């Protein structure tokens, strides 16, 4: 029986494409055994403001080298600050009030010490809003070999998880060895992020590359109509 796997590092309130990948697979592995990289999506994402896109960033403690799962939060009040920004930015969005109480509780009760825990909590919460049933696991759930090349490591995860297909983001075409997947009887699939439809976004011009919260606040129950996996 076929089993489709995706393996991606955890992101903070990711964009719609991240959740489309989750929804397209049977198991989604959070690869937080990877090294934390500064300036990435691990601890930040964009929201759409009247002045264009703007970063929401969780301040973290950083000392190279460190893994994502070992990255601690530096500001215990980050949740309150982010929620105030989100509320002032999206307060006039059509469906903001439908999700306000749910998200406010998430933000104001975010007392986790580690970035991975925060990312996981928000990913699971958004999955629940979208009724995504995919099994979410951690790379640390598997006894994998640390010192392997990227393709070899992904193949090993697929094998450990019983995967027969691997779904990857398109940027990995620059480094993944497609022949190695074929040799190991794992079908390599590519996610297509092109041609997403525009939705009724506050503050034109339209921008796709923002947190999925933007789509949820603006389209509410119609969110799935502007994604590719439903």
C-alpha positions, 0 to 999 in steps of 0.5 A: 500500500502506498504511503506518501511522506513529506519532511520539512523543518517546522516554520512559524505560522507558515504560508498556505503552501506549507499546509497544502503539502501537509494535506497532500501526504499521509505523514508529515515529518518535522525535521527539527534535528536540522541546524537552525539557520538565521534569517529563515522561516523557523522563527518568523513569517510575514503578515499583510499590512496597509504598508505592504508585508511585514515580519512577525519575528520570535526572538530566540537565543542563538549560538552556532551551531544549534539544532532547531529543536534546541533553540530557546525563546528569548522573549517570554512576552512574544505572544502578547506582542504578536497578538496585538500586532495581528489584532491591529492589522486584521481587526477589519478583516471579514472573518477576523471575529470568527477566529479571534478568541481561538487565536488569542488564547493560543497566543496569550497562553504560549509559555513554551520554552522552545521554538519547535514547541511553539511552531508545532502548536500553531501548525496543529491548531491550523490543521484543526481549523482546516480539518487536515488529518495528516499524521504529524511526527518528529524526526527525533521519533526515528533512529536515523543516521546523522552524517548522511547527504541530503538525499540519503537522509530523506530516503532513510526517513521514508524507509523508516516511516514506511513511505513509498512516495516523497513529496518535496518543495520545488526548491529542492530540485537544486540538490536532490538526487532523483536517481537515488530515489528511483534506485530505492523504489521511492517515487519522488513528487514535486509540489507546484506552488504556481497559479494560486488564485488570489483572494479578497485580501486587505490592503492591495496590491495582492501578495501570496507569500504571507502567513496562512492567517491572512487567508483565514482572516480574509476568507474564513470558511472559504479558505480551502477554495484558495488552496490546492490540496482540497 
